[in-house]
Amino acid sequence: MLSAILKKEDCAKCRFCCSFRRQSLWETPIFTAENITVIKNDKDKNSECLIQNDGTDFARYDLSGSYISDDSDEEVKCPYLGDKGCVLDDEQKPWDCKIWPLRVMKMKDGSLVIALTPTCPEINKLDLETVKTFVKDNLSPDLFEYAKGHSCLIKDYREGFPVIDKAE
């Protein structure tokens, strides 16, 4: 989604968004029912790592058993990260991954915002106003509309995430 302002090659080299420390497990992508169905129908993709809570139509992957030490800075890569990048095709890829480093978040007052993940090394090389303008001009309405239709994808706002746009 941000390929007009971020180079795919730079993102592919970085892969920061494809690994998780224990304290950032809340950032593991959410797979919608549509993603889950497509992955389960693909015999080449492992769906065993997807954990779906009873009564929900979404899933996450469980990385808790993947850590080999007690070091809080240890990172575990996404189970769908291969040597050449993500092994999921567009239909299988979670929305969280498609919109990274953006997040649709809910503020304490219930309003929705698009926020920027402050830890993305590549987006931090860009001027924040450039990112805000691009998102507002090209992405905001679609992001807000999709999030409202898939409330499981909306994350609670976290301090330190710069707000890019606010839903009207």
C-alpha positions, -999 to 999 in steps of 0.1 A, spaced: 0 0 0 29 23 7 50 13 -23 46 47 -38 67 61 -10 86 31 3 108 9 -18 98 -28 -18 135 -37 -20 143 -18 12 114 -34 31 123 -69 18 159 -64 31 148 -51 65 121 -76 75 117 -59 108 80 -63 106 83 -100 102 98 -108 136 84 -104 171 98 -99 206 77 -111 235 66 -75 243 54 -70 207 32 -101 204 2 -79 203 15 -69 169 13 -104 154 -10 -102 124 -47 -111 126 -59 -135 100 -95 -130 90 -119 -158 81 -112 -152 45 -74 -155 50 -78 -186 70 -100 -203 44 -76 -196 16 -46 -207 36 -63 -240 47 -72 -247 11 -35 -243 0 -18 -277 6 16 -259 4 9 -236 33 10 -247 70 -22 -236 87 -13 -255 119 4 -223 133 -29 -204 132 -47 -203 165 -84 -195 164 -102 -188 197 -136 -204 200 -164 -181 189 -142 -159 168 -138 -157 130 -102 -146 131 -69 -162 141 -33 -153 151 -3 -174 151 12 -185 184 49 -178 188 51 -184 225 67 -219 221 92 -206 195 114 -186 219 146 -204 230 157 -181 258 143 -158 284 158 -128 268 130 -102 262 149 -89 232 150 -123 214 130 -122 182 111 -150 165 103 -147 128 69 -151 113 61 -187 103 53 -174 68 86 -157 63 108 -176 38 143 -170 25 129 -148 -3 103 -130 18 67 -137 27 54 -170 13 18 -159 14 1 -146 -17 -21 -115 -16 -53 -133 -7 -36 -151 21 -16 -122 35 -32 -106 66 -44 -70 64 -20 -60 92 9 -70 69 -5 -53 39 -8 -20 56 24 -21 78 37 2 92 2 17 95 -23 7 121 -60 15 125 -64 21 162 -91 30 186 -85 60 209 -98 60 245 -128 81 234 -137 54 208 -126 74 177 -106 56 151 -73 69 139 -46 57 115 -14 56 133 22 50 123 42 22 139 72 42 153 96 13 151 96 8 113 132 16 102 123 24 66 93 47 73 113 66 98 137 77 70 108 97 54 94 130 64 63 125 86 44 152 67 50 133 34 37 101 50 6 119 64 -2 136 31 2 103 11 -20 84 35 -47 110 37 -48 115 0 -46 78 -10 -55 54 17 -75 67 46 -111 62 34 -104 26 23 -85 18 55 -112 31 78 -140 14 58 -122 -20 59 -114 -17 96 -150 -8 104 -162 -40 86 -135 -61 104 -135 -48 140 -111 -76 151 -84 -57 131 -87 -25 151 -60 -23 178 -62 -1 209 -41 30 206 -7 29 221 13 58 233 41 69 210 23 60 177 21 92 156 -15 98 145 -16 102 107 -54 107 102 -86 105 122 -119 91 110 -146 117 105 
